[in-house]
Structures are given as C-alpha cells and as structure tokens.
Amino acid sequence: MSKNDKIQYWQRIFQQQTESKLTKAEFCKTNDLTLSTFYAW
C-alpha cells in the first residue's frame, strides 16, 4: 500500500468513526483496530 493509499484509508476510517457516533475506543474495538494505531494517524 502506497503512502497516499494509507492516507486515504485512514481518512475513510476517521470519517466512519465520526459518522458512527461511537467513541474512538468503541469504534476501534468494533472494527478490530488498535486505539494506539488510530491515534498514531
């Protein structure tokens, strides 16, 4: 995955989290993401 692809991927993840109305922790748990990786981006 290129750097640009990763950026686009994480932009979609952040948008989905915002629209989900879940906390970041709840969203990450539901979507098999680590909270530390979420915050790293």
N, C-alpha and C positions, 0 to 999 in steps of 0.2 A: 504494500500500500504506500503510495507516494505521500509526501508531507501534505500536499494540497488535499489529497483524498482523506487523510486523517483529520485535517481541519474541518472539512465538510461533514465528515462523520460526526465529530463532536459537536458541531453547530446544530446538527439534527437532534442529537441526544439532548442538548441543553434546551432546545425548543420543545421537545417531547416532555421533558421534565416540567417545564413551566406550564405547559398545557394540561398536564396530568393533575395538577393541584396537590400532588404528593410532596412530602418533604424530600430533600435530596437523599437522605438515608433510606427512606421507604422506596423511592424510585430505584435507587441502586440495588437494593435487595430484591425487588421485584424483577429487575432486568439483568440480574447476575453481573453487576458491575461493582467494583470496589469503590468505596467512598473516597479513598485516597487518590485513585486514578481520576475520578470525577473532578476533584479539586485541583489536581495537577494540571488539567487542561484549562 
